[in-house]
Amino acid sequence: SVKPVAIHSTYVWECSSDYPACGILKGSLLAVDRSLKPKHGNLVIASVDDELVIRRLLLTPAPALQTLTGQRMITPIKEGYESPIWGVIAYALTDLAGLGFSQIEPAALDLPNE
């Protein structure tokens, strides 16, 4: 089924790192929606040290961003500052066949009507 998206607030990003525990691999396409209200546990794109990165949003016991690899470091979100959250990762499309998205012929995307 088709899921509606906000036309002027949804962006597609190609992931440059691996986060297998989250189902995201290097080259995965991420649908990032800036209109969604971030919730506890969401994967988000956040600005950390002037760089946009993927983090897990934690809201309890206190707002923080958690890395997705290694020791899963937690960085508190300081109150009174502009939110570091750029958008919520709504969907991840991962190339499980190993073909690479740029290798898919446009005709291969035509699905038969059933």
N, C-alpha and C positions, 0 to 999 in steps of 0.2 A: 504494500500500500504506500501511497505517497504521503509524506509528512510535510506540512506547511512550514516554510521558513520565512523569516523576516527579510525581505529583499535587500534592504539597505544596511542590514546589521549582521549579516552572515558572511563569513569569509572562509575560504578553503586554504589550508596551509599544508605543506609537505613537511613531515617530521624528519628531522636530521639525526635523531637519536633513537635508541631502543629502550622501550619500557614494557617488556614482555608480560609482566605481572598484570599490566593494565590492558593488554591486548593491542598495544601500539608498538610497531616496529619501525626501524629506519625506512623511510619512504612511504609510510602510511599517510593517507590524506585525512586531515582533520577538519571537520566542519565546526568552526568557532563562531558562536552566536553572542553578540554583544548586547542583545536585548533581553537575554535570560537573566533572572535574578539568581546570583550564585547561592548555592545551598551547601550545607555541611557535607563534606566528602566528595564534592564535585571536582573533576579535573579542570583546571583553569589555565589560561595564559595570563601570566602576571609579569609585571615589571620589577625585576630584582637587579639592583646595581646597574640601572639604565639598560638592561637587556631583557627582552621578552623570552620567558622560559615557561615550561610546563611544570605545574605544581598541583598538589592536592590541597584544597581549601579545608581548613579545620575551623569551626566556629565555637566549639566547646572544648575545654573549659574557657578558653580565650581565643579570639581570632588569630589565626596563624597560617603560614604556608609550609607545606611539608614536601621535601624532595621525594622523588619516586624511586631512587636507586640508593645503593650503599646503606648507610646507617639511618636513612630517612630523617635527615636533620630538619628541625622545626625552626622557622623564623617568625617571631611574633609580628603581627600587623599593628603598628602604632596607632592608637586612637588620636583623632584630631588631625591626621594627615590625609591627603588624598588617597583613595583606595588604589592599591597596586594591581587590582584585577582588571585585565584588559577585556576578557571575554571567557565564556564557559565553553568547554569542548563538549559539543552536543553529540557528535558522531565521529567514529574512526573507521576508515575504509582501509583494510590491510590486504596487500597483494599476497595471497596464500599460495598461488600457483608459481610465483617467482618470475612472472613475465615482465613485470615493470609496467607501470601505467602508461608510459610513453610508447610502449611497444604494442599496445592494443590498437588494432585497426578500427576506424570509425564504424565500418560495416558490422564488426563483431558485436557492437553494442545494440544492434537492432534485435529486439526480442519478438518472437512470434506471438500473434494474438491468440489466446487460448480461450 
